[in-house]
Amino acid sequence: MMDAAIFQYGPLFRRAQLEGILSDCSMVYQKILSSGMTLNNRENEIRDRLADYLEDDSYKMSHTSIVRNFQVDHEIQEGAHGRIDFRFHQVNPYEGQRVYFIIECKRLDGSCHLNKEYVEQGINRFKTPGKYSSNLGVNGMMGFLVKPVDVNVTCRDINTLLAGNECLVPVSLASVNGCYEYESSHPVTSGTVMLLHLWMDFSSCVK
């Protein structure tokens, strides 16, 4: 039986929540860049540096506007066959245990190999039954740009790997502080899921 409590807020509200979460993530990205740290070219290492801030209650309360209202977990099990990079769970006992956003992380360097992984091991996990839940109808993807790339070409190449009318659409035409934003819509068993994509340019600090 479907829990009606998770639908008490409409899709525009949920999208705005996720946009706020991604905005807070972009500020963490800026903090990592300004720290001068050097990162290895490993997806989990980059993700874990983001998690260092996003899971820290002191940082969340002082520096975030939306993430502070969520319990943030990374690298956790989702169902029988999925493992989530990030889960943002709404801290609200009246909304139950199924009110959360999932964000999947993937590296991008302009290569066919990583473009394919972004689709097959990223986007498609939200479309495959038994992988990632889409209870709120909207989830996220983070793309870690680990080499200087032409993002327009990378976006175009990823779109050629998507099925049917699915495609990444730029939210803005230029980067904002080294970040690029896209959105896409994909069919799932219950209808559609919208994905908000945040690509962050880590190429200057990845060795």
C-alpha positions as CSV (number, residue, x, y, z in Angstrom):
1,M,0.0,0.0,0.0
2,M,1.4,3.4,-1.0
3,D,2.0,5.9,1.8
4,A,0.2,9.0,0.9
5,A,2.3,11.1,3.3
6,I,5.2,11.2,0.9
7,F,3.0,13.0,-1.7
8,Q,1.8,15.8,0.5
9,Y,4.2,18.2,-1.3
10,G,4.0,18.6,-5.0
11,P,6.8,18.0,-7.6
12,L,7.7,21.7,-7.8
13,F,8.4,21.7,-4.1
14,R,10.5,18.5,-4.3
15,R,12.5,19.9,-7.2
16,A,13.2,23.1,-5.3
17,Q,14.4,21.1,-2.4
18,L,16.8,19.1,-4.5
19,E,18.0,22.2,-6.3
20,G,18.8,23.7,-2.8
21,I,20.7,20.5,-1.9
22,L,22.8,20.7,-5.1
23,S,23.4,24.4,-4.5
24,D,24.8,23.5,-1.1
25,C,26.9,20.8,-2.7
26,S,28.3,23.3,-5.1
27,M,29.5,25.4,-2.1
28,V,31.2,22.4,-0.7
29,Y,32.9,21.9,-4.1
30,Q,34.2,25.5,-3.9
31,K,35.5,24.9,-0.4
32,I,37.4,21.8,-1.6
33,L,39.0,23.8,-4.4
34,S,40.0,26.7,-2.2
35,S,41.5,24.3,0.3
36,G,44.3,23.5,-2.1
37,M,44.0,19.8,-1.5
38,T,45.1,17.3,-4.2
39,L,42.8,14.4,-5.1
40,N,43.5,11.1,-6.8
41,N,41.5,10.4,-9.9
42,R,39.1,8.1,-8.1
43,E,35.3,8.6,-7.9
44,N,35.0,7.4,-4.3
45,E,37.8,9.7,-3.1
46,I,36.2,12.8,-4.6
47,R,32.8,11.7,-3.3
48,D,34.2,11.1,0.2
49,R,35.7,14.6,0.4
50,L,32.2,16.0,-0.3
51,A,30.8,13.7,2.3
52,D,33.3,15.0,4.9
53,Y,31.4,18.3,4.8
54,L,27.9,17.2,4.0
55,E,27.7,14.7,6.9
56,D,29.3,17.1,9.4
57,D,26.5,18.6,11.5
58,S,28.6,21.6,12.5
59,Y,29.3,22.5,8.9
60,K,25.7,21.9,7.8
61,M,24.3,24.2,10.4
62,S,26.8,27.0,9.7
63,H,27.1,26.9,5.9
64,T,24.1,25.2,4.3
65,S,20.6,26.4,3.8
66,I,18.8,23.2,2.7
67,V,21.1,20.3,3.6
68,R,20.9,21.2,7.2
69,N,17.3,19.8,7.2
70,F,18.5,16.4,5.9
71,Q,20.2,13.4,7.3
72,V,23.1,12.8,4.8
73,D,24.5,9.3,4.3
74,H,26.9,8.0,1.7
75,E,27.8,4.6,0.3
76,I,24.8,2.8,1.7
77,Q,22.7,-0.1,0.5
78,E,19.5,0.5,-1.5
79,G,17.3,-2.5,-1.8
80,A,18.9,-5.8,-2.8
81,H,20.9,-4.7,-5.8
82,G,21.7,-1.0,-5.4
83,R,24.4,0.9,-3.5
84,I,23.8,4.7,-3.1
85,D,26.5,7.3,-3.3
86,F,24.5,9.9,-1.4
87,R,21.1,9.7,0.3
88,F,19.5,12.9,1.6
89,H,16.7,11.8,4.0
90,Q,14.2,14.4,5.2
91,V,14.4,14.9,8.9
92,N,10.6,14.9,9.5
93,P,9.0,12.1,11.5
94,Y,5.6,12.7,10.0
95,E,6.8,11.9,6.5
96,G,8.0,8.4,7.1
97,Q,11.2,6.6,6.1
98,R,10.7,6.8,2.3
99,V,11.1,10.5,1.9
100,Y,14.7,10.9,0.5
101,F,16.6,12.0,-2.5
102,I,19.3,9.8,-4.1
103,I,22.4,11.3,-5.8
104,E,24.6,9.2,-7.9
105,C,28.2,10.3,-8.6
106,K,30.3,9.5,-11.7
107,R,33.6,10.8,-13.1
108,L,33.7,12.4,-16.6
109,D,36.8,13.1,-18.7
110,G,35.4,13.3,-22.2
111,S,36.1,9.7,-22.9
112,C,33.6,7.2,-24.4
113,H,34.3,4.9,-21.5
114,L,33.2,7.3,-18.7
115,N,30.4,8.7,-20.8
116,K,29.0,5.2,-21.1
117,E,29.4,4.6,-17.3
118,Y,27.6,7.8,-16.6
119,V,24.6,6.4,-18.5
120,E,24.7,2.7,-17.8
121,Q,26.0,2.8,-14.2
122,G,24.4,6.1,-13.4
123,I,21.2,7.3,-15.1
124,N,20.0,3.8,-15.8
125,R,20.1,2.8,-12.2
126,F,17.2,5.1,-11.6
127,K,15.2,3.4,-14.4
128,T,15.9,-0.2,-13.5
129,P,13.5,-1.8,-11.1
130,G,15.2,-2.9,-7.9
131,K,18.0,-0.5,-8.2
132,Y,17.3,3.1,-7.0
133,S,14.0,4.3,-5.6
134,S,12.3,7.3,-7.1
135,N,9.6,7.9,-4.4
136,L,9.7,11.6,-4.8
137,G,9.9,11.6,-8.6
138,V,13.2,13.5,-8.7
139,N,16.8,12.6,-7.9
140,G,20.3,13.8,-8.8
141,M,23.5,13.0,-10.6
142,M,26.9,14.6,-9.8
143,G,29.5,14.5,-12.6
144,F,33.1,15.0,-11.5
145,L,35.1,16.5,-14.3
146,V,38.5,15.1,-13.7
147,K,40.1,16.5,-16.9
148,P,39.5,19.7,-18.8
149,V,36.7,18.9,-21.2
150,D,34.3,20.6,-23.6
151,V,31.1,20.1,-21.6
152,N,28.9,20.8,-24.6
153,V,30.6,17.9,-26.5
154,T,30.4,15.6,-23.5
155,C,26.7,16.4,-23.0
156,R,26.1,15.7,-26.7
157,D,28.0,12.4,-26.6
158,I,26.1,11.3,-23.5
159,N,22.8,12.2,-25.2
160,T,23.7,9.8,-28.1
161,L,23.8,7.0,-25.5
162,L,20.3,7.7,-24.1
163,A,17.2,6.0,-25.4
164,G,14.3,7.6,-27.3
165,N,13.5,11.1,-26.4
166,E,15.7,11.2,-23.3
167,C,18.4,13.8,-23.2
168,L,20.3,16.1,-20.9
169,V,19.1,19.7,-21.3
170,P,21.3,22.6,-20.0
171,V,19.7,24.6,-17.2
172,S,22.0,27.5,-17.9
173,L,24.3,28.3,-20.9
174,A,27.4,29.0,-18.8
175,S,29.1,27.6,-15.8
176,V,28.4,29.0,-12.3
177,N,31.6,28.9,-10.3
178,G,32.9,25.9,-12.2
179,C,29.6,24.0,-12.1
180,Y,27.3,23.1,-14.9
181,E,23.7,22.2,-14.5
182,Y,21.5,19.9,-16.6
183,E,18.1,18.2,-16.3
184,S,16.7,15.1,-17.9
185,S,13.5,13.0,-17.7
186,H,13.3,9.2,-17.9
187,P,10.6,6.6,-18.0
188,V,10.2,4.3,-14.9
189,T,7.6,1.8,-14.0
190,S,5.5,4.3,-12.0
191,G,5.7,7.0,-14.7
192,T,8.8,9.2,-15.0
193,V,11.7,10.3,-12.9
194,M,13.4,13.7,-13.3
195,L,17.2,13.9,-12.8
196,L,19.0,17.1,-11.9
197,H,22.6,16.9,-13.0
198,L,25.4,18.9,-11.3
199,W,28.8,18.7,-13.1
200,M,31.8,20.1,-11.1
201,D,35.2,20.8,-12.5
202,F,37.8,19.1,-10.3
203,S,40.4,19.0,-13.0
204,S,42.6,21.6,-11.3
205,C,43.0,19.5,-8.1
206,V,43.0,15.9,-9.5
207,K,46.4,14.4,-10.2
